[in-house]
Amino acid sequence: MGGASSRATAALPPDPAPVRSVWISPTGDDAAAGTASAPLRTLHQAQQAARKLRSVRPGPVRITLAPGRYELARPLEFDDAADGDTVWSGAAEAGQVRISGGALVGLWEREGVADGVQLWRSPALPDPAVPLWRAALPPGATANQLWVC
């Protein structure tokens, strides 16, 4: 009874595409390579780098953010076709990642008094002649935050 034996071999699914990475840090440089040792600086540039990687070879891309504050000068827009397989991963090492649509202006200095109200100004603001950027505070008040809606 020497019949031939055959075993069915199930086809294994192909290995998933390896995840490629883009690294970003608030102290990075948008002209850098986007690697762990040479991270990009902005979320917009990281998004463009991920899209470029996918244009060469489709598949997932992970964007890893180092701890720190990331300020957006404009909205970060996502497109399902272009960004659908991007994985945004916070904090490559211990620390907090903060993404802000606002901008830190810096220290405020007392500019003077007008009509009994203190005037404060930040030297970091671009145009000292623009009154929009002056904050009027009651006497005795100090400025540590200013919100402009």
C-alpha positions as CSV (number, residue, x, y, z in Angstrom):
1,M,0.0,0.0,0.0
2,G,2.5,2.5,-1.0
3,G,0.1,5.2,-2.1
4,A,1.4,8.7,-2.6
5,S,0.6,11.2,0.0
6,S,0.0,14.8,-0.8
7,R,-0.4,17.7,1.6
8,A,-2.1,20.8,0.7
9,T,0.0,23.8,1.4
10,A,-1.9,27.0,2.1
11,A,-0.5,30.0,0.4
12,L,0.9,32.5,2.9
13,P,-0.1,36.1,2.6
14,P,2.7,38.3,1.4
15,D,4.7,40.1,4.1
16,P,3.3,43.6,4.7
17,A,5.3,46.4,3.3
18,P,7.8,47.7,5.9
19,V,6.9,50.8,7.6
20,R,9.0,53.7,6.6
21,S,9.6,56.6,9.0
22,V,9.9,60.3,9.0
23,W,11.2,62.0,12.1
24,I,10.3,65.5,13.3
25,S,11.5,67.7,16.2
26,P,10.9,71.3,17.2
27,T,14.7,71.8,17.0
28,G,14.9,70.0,13.6
29,D,15.5,71.5,10.2
30,D,13.1,71.3,7.2
31,A,16.1,71.0,4.9
32,A,17.2,67.8,6.8
33,A,16.7,64.2,5.8
34,G,13.8,63.5,8.2
35,T,15.7,60.7,9.9
36,A,16.0,60.1,13.7
37,S,19.5,61.8,13.6
38,A,18.4,64.6,11.2
39,P,14.7,65.3,11.9
40,L,12.5,67.8,10.1
41,R,11.1,70.8,12.0
42,T,7.5,71.3,10.8
43,L,4.5,69.0,10.6
44,H,3.8,70.4,7.1
45,Q,7.2,69.3,5.9
46,A,6.9,65.9,7.5
47,Q,3.6,65.4,5.8
48,Q,5.2,66.3,2.4
49,A,8.1,63.9,3.1
50,A,5.7,61.1,3.9
51,R,3.7,61.8,0.7
52,K,7.0,61.7,-1.3
53,L,8.0,58.4,0.2
54,R,4.6,56.9,-0.8
55,S,4.9,58.3,-4.4
56,V,8.1,56.3,-4.8
57,R,6.6,53.1,-3.2
58,P,3.1,52.9,-1.8
59,G,2.6,51.7,1.7
60,P,2.4,53.0,5.3
61,V,4.7,55.8,6.6
62,R,5.1,56.6,10.3
63,I,5.8,60.2,11.3
64,T,7.3,60.3,14.8
65,L,7.3,63.5,16.7
66,A,9.9,64.3,19.4
67,P,8.6,66.0,22.5
68,G,8.0,69.8,22.3
69,R,5.8,72.5,20.9
70,Y,4.9,72.5,17.2
71,E,3.3,75.8,16.0
72,L,1.2,75.8,12.8
73,A,1.4,78.9,10.7
74,R,-1.5,77.5,8.6
75,P,-3.9,74.6,9.0
76,L,-2.6,71.1,8.4
77,E,-5.0,69.5,6.0
78,F,-5.3,65.8,5.4
79,D,-6.4,64.1,2.2
80,D,-7.6,60.5,2.5
81,A,-5.9,59.4,-0.7
82,A,-2.6,61.2,0.0
83,D,-2.5,60.7,3.8
84,G,-4.7,57.7,4.5
85,D,-1.9,55.3,5.5
86,T,0.2,57.8,7.5
87,V,0.6,57.0,11.2
88,W,1.4,60.0,13.4
89,S,3.1,58.9,16.5
90,G,3.8,61.2,19.4
91,A,6.9,61.5,21.4
92,A,9.8,59.3,20.3
93,E,11.1,59.7,23.9
94,A,9.5,60.7,27.1
95,G,7.8,64.1,27.0
96,Q,4.8,65.9,25.9
97,V,3.9,66.8,22.3
98,R,1.9,70.0,21.9
99,I,0.5,71.1,18.5
100,S,-0.7,74.7,18.5
101,G,-2.4,76.9,16.0
102,G,-1.3,79.9,18.1
103,A,2.1,81.5,18.3
104,L,4.1,82.4,21.3
105,V,4.8,86.1,21.1
106,G,7.4,86.4,23.8
107,L,7.9,88.9,26.7
108,W,5.7,91.9,27.1
109,E,7.1,95.3,28.0
110,R,5.3,98.2,29.5
111,E,5.0,100.9,26.8
112,G,3.3,103.6,28.8
113,V,-0.1,104.8,30.0
114,A,-2.9,106.3,27.9
115,D,-6.2,107.5,29.4
116,G,-5.3,105.9,32.7
117,V,-4.7,102.5,31.2
118,Q,-1.4,100.7,30.9
119,L,-0.2,99.9,27.4
120,W,1.9,96.8,26.9
121,R,3.8,95.7,23.8
122,S,6.0,92.8,22.8
123,P,9.2,93.5,20.9
124,A,8.7,90.2,19.0
125,L,5.7,91.6,17.1
126,P,6.4,92.6,13.5
127,D,5.1,96.2,13.3
128,P,5.2,98.6,16.3
129,A,2.8,101.0,14.5
130,V,-0.1,98.5,14.5
131,P,-2.3,99.3,17.5
132,L,-4.0,95.9,17.2
133,W,-1.1,94.4,19.0
134,R,-1.3,96.7,22.0
135,A,-2.9,95.4,25.2
136,A,-4.7,97.8,27.5
137,L,-4.7,96.6,31.2
138,P,-6.1,98.3,34.3
139,P,-3.6,99.9,36.7
140,G,-1.7,97.3,38.8
141,A,-2.4,94.4,36.4
142,T,0.5,92.4,34.8
143,A,0.5,90.6,31.5
144,N,1.5,87.0,31.2
145,Q,-1.0,85.9,28.4
146,L,-2.8,87.7,25.6
147,W,-5.4,86.0,23.5
148,V,-6.5,87.5,20.2
149,C,-9.5,86.0,18.6
